[in-house]
Each structure stands twice: as C-alpha cells, then as structure tokens.
Amino acid sequence: MQQKPINQFLFKDQKRGIELWIKREDLLHPEVSGNKFRKLKYNLQAAKSQKHTKVLTFGGAFSNHILATAAAANEQGLDSIGVIRGNELGGKNLQKTLEGNKTLREAVNFGMHLHFVTRSEYRKKHQLDFINALRGIFSDFYLIPEGGTNDLAIKGCEEILTEEDKDFDVVSVAVGTGGTISGLIKSSSVKQKILGFPALKGDFLQEEISNNVKKENWQLILNYHFGGYAKTNEALIGFINVFKEKYCVTLDPIYTGKMIYGLFDLIKNDYFKENTRILAIHTGGLQGIAGINKNLCKKGKTYLL
C-alpha cells in the first residue's frame, strides 16, 4: 500500500530568500510511515528470501518501530515477535497494559507476539547469548535490531531522496540510531549538505554515522534535543501545535518536531546563506503522540493537538 510522498512548501523568508519545504514521508504508508517503511523494506525481503516465517525485534512500550514491524510483517505474511522493555507490563498486567497503550494494542492486533523482559535483560539485546536464548524460546527467526538500523535499512533509506530533490541545497532529518541520515548522505548529491538533529543527548552518533558513510557533506546539530530522548517542554509543544494549525502538518515531539523547531530557530538566527533551499524529511512516528500526551496530561501540562 505504498504511496508517493509529496514535497510540501512551507514558507520563504522574504528578507534572505530562504525556502523551507517538507518531504511528507509520513504519508508513505497508512501504518508503516516514514523511515520505518524504508528501514523494513529490504529487511523483510531478506527474511522471506531466507525462508524465515517470523521476524523478531526490540522496543519500548510506545515504540514506533514495534508497531511498524508488526504491521509490515503482517502485510508480508510473516509472524512477528516484539521483545518489550519492562516485564512489569506483561503477565497478569498485560490486559491493563493493552487497554492503556494503543501502540502495543495495535501491534497485537497485527498479530505480534509480545515478549516482556526486565530492563537489565533488555540491555543484553546485542549479546549473542541473549539472542540464542530467544531462539530457544521462539525457534528460528529473522532478527531486526532495535530501531531497525542495519545495512539493509540504510539501503532502504537511500531511496528517500529522488531526482527532483537534488535542487535543494540542504536536506535535514531527525536522528535516532543513525540509519536514516546515513542513507540520505549516501544518496545525496555532491553539492548538498545533510543536517542531522539528534533526538538524544551527546555526539556519540558521530562515529557510528562515520562508519556507515564515506562522504563528508553532513553535520549533526546537537542543540535541539530538549533534554534528551522523548523529553519535551512547553516551548516545543506550543511550537508543534501552532505549526499544525498554520501548515496542516502534524509533527511528532520525539523526532521531527524537534528538527523543525531547530530549523526555524536556525533560519531566524541567520545560520543559512541567502537563497538556501531546505528540504526537511518528515520521518513519521505520529503514533507516538498518544504516549507523550498521556504523560503530559498526568502532569497537567499542555498537550499535543
């Protein structure tokens, strides 16, 4: 059910001639939107070509990746297993968890089997002994890493940019695990600059991305994480709500919302040269809004519209 994303014009800064456009990868697929579709495309093809009947992956309770994997695997006729961080959510509490968690509920509706583990166990997700223990429970499966990033995911993300996108001077994207930006860098033209806005604190992704790409036409902008992964404040929530009202585009507060906020701030502070044309990649992830709103409402704070 793939659809072609559109490039939507947002505005032109009249003083300096800077244009901002947004690539609506969030419209790519009704359930597997944005970079999740790109990351899963070739992984699921590999799973089927290797004669696997099930895929296994990892994620938190509100993970975009978990829901996307469940939906995509279901569409491809594959069983799916989600190893979920937080064993207190399963067992006798499972029904209550599903009632209050749309992400996991929809994943189950797509046929995903949820396997809850403790946080200490979850940290072992890269260890061979832990993976082998999971194979002992679930038999054979095709392993997709947390967040979906591997070489096949990067290959899929190379397809985000098309020929018509080569007219843009700057391409910007939110960064989680580094897979999406790596694909963009590989497919970018020599004249383009790729800007990444990490959703996590720190510059540890610099080395990881450098291991994936040979080009040097990219930079990480580290000042717009709002305190770290899934952290928000009133300024960010207010910005996202005003943006939706003005441009009729919903942004998620974990990834794309922070990136667009950063771009607006950089434009306002004359970071870009005159007449720069910027293409911002909307990587989807809108289902995560429910989890953020749940926490904001508990605290009596302004929530996302």
C-alpha positions as CSV (number, residue, x, y, z in Angstrom):
1,M,0.0,0.0,0.0
2,Q,2.9,2.4,-0.6
3,Q,2.2,5.9,-1.7
4,K,4.5,8.5,-3.2
5,P,5.5,11.2,-0.7
6,I,5.0,14.8,-1.7
7,N,7.3,17.8,-1.1
8,Q,5.1,20.4,0.6
9,F,6.2,24.1,0.5
10,L,6.1,25.7,4.0
11,F,7.5,29.3,3.6
12,K,10.0,31.6,2.1
13,D,11.9,34.1,4.3
14,Q,11.4,37.3,2.4
15,K,14.4,39.0,4.0
16,R,17.0,36.4,3.0
17,G,15.2,34.3,0.3
18,I,15.5,31.1,2.3
19,E,12.9,28.4,1.4
20,L,11.7,25.6,3.7
21,W,10.0,22.5,2.3
22,I,9.0,19.3,4.0
23,K,9.0,15.9,2.4
24,R,5.9,14.1,3.6
25,E,7.4,10.6,4.2
26,D,4.7,10.3,7.0
27,L,2.2,9.8,4.1
28,L,4.2,6.9,2.6
29,H,2.0,4.1,4.1
30,P,-1.0,4.2,6.4
31,E,0.6,2.0,9.1
32,V,4.3,1.9,8.3
33,S,5.0,5.5,7.7
34,G,8.2,7.4,7.1
35,N,11.6,5.9,7.7
36,K,10.2,2.8,9.3
37,F,8.8,1.7,5.9
38,R,12.2,2.4,4.4
39,K,14.1,0.5,7.0
40,L,11.9,-2.5,6.9
41,K,11.5,-2.8,3.2
42,Y,14.7,-4.8,2.4
43,N,14.9,-6.5,5.8
44,L,11.5,-8.1,5.2
45,Q,12.5,-9.1,1.7
46,A,15.6,-10.7,3.1
47,A,13.6,-12.6,5.7
48,K,11.4,-14.1,3.1
49,S,14.2,-14.9,0.7
50,Q,16.0,-16.7,3.5
51,K,12.8,-18.7,4.1
52,H,12.1,-17.3,7.6
53,T,8.5,-17.3,8.7
54,K,8.9,-14.9,11.6
55,V,10.8,-11.7,12.5
56,L,11.9,-10.6,16.0
57,T,12.8,-7.1,17.1
58,F,13.1,-4.9,20.2
59,G,11.4,-1.8,21.5
60,G,9.9,0.2,24.3
61,A,6.2,0.3,25.2
62,F,5.5,3.2,22.8
63,S,8.0,2.3,20.1
64,N,7.2,3.4,16.6
65,H,9.4,0.6,15.4
66,I,7.5,-2.1,17.2
67,L,4.1,-1.1,15.7
68,A,5.6,-0.6,12.2
69,T,7.3,-4.0,12.3
70,A,4.0,-5.7,13.4
71,A,2.1,-4.0,10.6
72,A,4.7,-4.6,7.9
73,A,5.3,-8.2,8.8
74,N,1.5,-8.8,8.8
75,E,1.3,-7.3,5.3
76,Q,4.1,-9.6,4.1
77,G,2.6,-12.7,5.6
78,L,5.2,-13.1,8.3
79,D,4.8,-13.7,12.1
80,S,6.3,-11.1,14.4
81,I,7.8,-11.1,17.9
82,G,8.3,-7.9,19.8
83,V,10.7,-8.0,22.8
84,I,9.4,-5.2,25.0
85,R,11.4,-3.4,27.7
86,G,9.6,-3.7,31.1
87,N,8.5,-7.1,32.4
88,E,6.0,-5.3,34.7
89,L,3.9,-4.6,31.7
90,G,3.3,-8.3,30.9
91,G,1.9,-11.3,32.8
92,K,-1.1,-10.6,34.9
93,N,-0.8,-6.9,33.9
94,L,-1.0,-7.5,30.2
95,Q,-4.7,-6.7,29.7
96,K,-4.4,-3.5,31.6
97,T,-1.3,-2.6,29.6
98,L,-3.0,-3.1,26.3
99,E,-6.1,-1.2,27.4
100,G,-3.9,1.8,28.2
101,N,-1.3,1.5,25.4
102,K,-2.6,2.0,21.8
103,T,0.9,1.2,20.4
104,L,1.1,-2.3,21.9
105,R,-2.6,-3.0,21.4
106,E,-2.4,-2.3,17.7
107,A,0.8,-4.4,17.4
108,V,-1.1,-7.3,18.9
109,N,-4.0,-6.7,16.5
110,F,-1.5,-7.1,13.7
111,G,-0.5,-10.5,15.1
112,M,2.6,-9.6,17.0
113,H,3.6,-11.8,20.0
114,L,4.8,-9.6,22.8
115,H,7.6,-10.9,25.0
116,F,8.3,-8.7,28.0
117,V,11.7,-8.7,29.7
118,T,13.3,-6.8,32.5
119,R,15.3,-3.6,31.8
120,S,18.6,-5.4,32.7
121,E,17.7,-8.2,30.3
122,Y,16.8,-5.7,27.6
123,R,20.3,-4.2,27.8
124,K,21.6,-7.5,26.6
125,K,19.8,-7.3,23.3
126,H,23.2,-7.1,21.4
127,Q,24.7,-10.1,23.2
128,L,24.8,-13.5,21.4
129,D,23.8,-15.5,24.5
130,F,20.7,-13.5,24.9
131,I,19.7,-13.8,21.2
132,N,20.4,-17.6,21.4
133,A,18.1,-17.8,24.5
134,L,15.4,-16.1,22.5
135,R,15.9,-18.6,19.7
136,G,15.5,-21.3,22.3
137,I,12.0,-19.8,23.1
138,F,10.8,-18.9,19.7
139,S,12.8,-21.2,17.4
140,D,14.3,-19.6,14.3
141,F,13.6,-16.0,13.3
142,Y,15.0,-13.2,11.3
143,L,16.5,-10.6,13.7
144,I,15.8,-6.9,13.2
145,P,17.7,-4.6,15.6
146,E,16.1,-2.1,17.9
147,G,15.1,0.9,15.7
148,G,15.6,-1.2,12.6
149,T,19.0,0.2,11.6
150,N,21.4,-2.1,9.7
151,D,22.9,-2.2,6.2
152,L,19.6,-3.1,4.6
153,A,17.8,-0.4,6.5
154,I,20.4,2.2,5.2
155,K,19.8,0.8,1.7
156,G,16.1,1.5,2.0
157,C,16.7,5.0,3.4
158,E,18.8,5.8,0.3
159,E,15.5,5.8,-1.6
160,I,14.1,8.7,0.3
161,L,15.7,11.3,-1.9
162,T,14.6,11.4,-5.5
163,E,15.9,13.1,-8.6
164,E,13.6,16.1,-8.0
165,D,15.2,16.6,-4.6
166,K,18.6,17.4,-6.0
167,D,17.6,21.1,-6.4
168,F,17.7,21.5,-2.6
169,D,20.9,22.9,-1.0
170,V,20.2,21.4,2.4
171,V,18.4,18.2,3.5
172,S,17.6,17.9,7.2
173,V,16.4,14.9,9.2
174,A,15.9,13.9,12.8
175,V,18.4,11.3,14.0
176,G,17.8,8.4,16.3
177,T,20.0,5.4,15.5
178,G,21.8,7.0,12.5
179,G,20.4,4.7,9.8
180,T,18.1,7.3,8.1
181,I,20.7,10.0,7.9
182,S,23.3,7.5,6.6
183,G,21.0,6.6,3.7
184,L,20.4,10.3,2.9
185,I,24.1,11.0,2.9
186,K,24.8,8.1,0.6
187,S,22.1,9.2,-1.9
188,S,22.8,13.0,-1.6
189,S,24.4,15.0,-4.4
190,V,27.9,16.4,-4.0
191,K,26.5,20.0,-3.7
192,Q,24.1,19.1,-0.9
193,K,24.6,19.5,2.9
194,I,22.9,16.9,5.1
195,L,21.9,18.2,8.6
196,G,21.0,15.7,11.4
197,F,19.2,16.7,14.5
198,P,19.8,14.0,17.2
199,A,16.9,13.2,19.5
200,L,19.3,12.1,22.1
201,K,21.9,14.0,24.1
202,G,25.6,13.7,23.2
203,D,27.6,13.4,20.0
204,F,28.1,9.6,20.2
205,L,26.4,9.1,16.9
206,Q,29.1,10.9,15.0
207,E,31.4,7.9,15.0
208,E,28.6,5.5,14.1
209,I,27.5,7.5,11.1
210,S,31.1,8.0,10.0
211,N,31.4,4.2,9.9
212,N,28.4,4.0,7.6
213,V,29.4,6.7,5.0
214,K,32.4,8.0,3.2
215,K,31.1,11.4,2.2
216,E,31.8,14.4,4.5
217,N,28.9,16.6,3.4
218,W,27.0,16.3,6.7
219,Q,26.8,17.7,10.2
220,L,25.0,16.9,13.4
221,I,23.2,19.9,15.1
222,L,23.3,19.0,18.8
223,N,21.3,21.8,20.4
224,Y,17.7,20.8,19.9
225,H,17.2,17.5,21.9
226,F,15.2,19.4,24.6
227,G,16.8,17.4,27.4
228,G,17.1,14.0,25.7
229,Y,15.0,11.3,24.1
230,A,11.3,11.8,24.4
231,K,11.8,14.9,26.6
232,T,9.6,17.9,25.8
233,N,8.8,21.4,27.2
234,E,6.1,24.0,26.8
235,A,8.0,25.7,24.0
236,L,8.3,22.6,21.9
237,I,4.6,21.6,22.5
238,G,3.4,25.1,21.7
239,F,5.5,25.2,18.5
240,I,4.2,21.9,17.3
241,N,0.6,22.9,17.9
242,V,1.0,26.3,16.1
243,F,2.8,24.6,13.2
244,K,-0.1,22.1,12.8
245,E,-2.6,24.9,12.8
246,K,-0.7,27.0,10.3
247,Y,0.6,24.4,7.9
248,C,-1.9,21.5,8.4
249,V,1.0,19.1,9.2
250,T,1.2,17.0,12.4
251,L,4.7,16.7,13.9
252,D,5.8,14.1,16.5
253,P,7.5,15.6,19.6
254,I,10.3,13.0,19.7
255,Y,11.9,13.4,16.3
256,T,10.6,15.6,13.5
257,G,9.0,18.2,15.8
258,K,12.4,18.9,17.4
259,M,14.1,19.0,14.0
260,I,11.6,21.5,12.5
261,Y,11.8,23.6,15.7
262,G,15.6,23.7,15.2
263,L,15.3,24.7,11.5
264,F,13.0,27.6,12.4
265,D,15.4,28.8,15.1
266,L,18.5,28.5,12.8
267,I,16.7,30.4,10.0
268,K,15.7,33.1,12.5
269,N,19.3,33.4,13.6
270,D,20.8,33.7,10.1
271,Y,22.5,30.3,10.2
272,F,21.9,29.6,6.4
273,K,23.2,31.5,3.5
274,E,20.9,33.7,1.4
275,N,18.6,31.9,-1.0
276,T,19.2,28.5,0.6
277,R,16.6,25.9,-0.3
278,I,16.0,23.4,2.6
279,L,14.2,20.1,2.4
280,A,13.1,18.7,5.8
281,I,12.3,15.0,5.9
282,H,9.2,14.1,7.9
283,T,10.0,10.6,9.2
284,G,6.5,9.8,10.5
285,G,6.3,8.4,14.1
286,L,2.9,10.1,14.7
287,Q,1.5,7.2,16.7
288,G,4.0,8.1,19.5
289,I,2.0,11.3,20.2
290,A,-0.5,9.2,22.3
291,G,2.2,8.2,24.7
292,I,3.6,11.7,25.1
293,N,0.1,13.1,25.6
294,K,-0.7,10.5,28.3
295,N,2.3,11.7,30.3
296,L,1.6,15.4,29.7
297,C,-2.0,15.0,30.9
298,K,-0.9,13.2,34.0
299,K,1.3,16.2,34.8
300,G,-1.4,18.7,34.0
301,K,0.6,20.2,31.2
302,T,-0.3,21.4,27.7
303,Y,-0.7,18.5,25.3
304,L,-0.4,18.0,21.6
305,L,-3.5,18.7,19.5
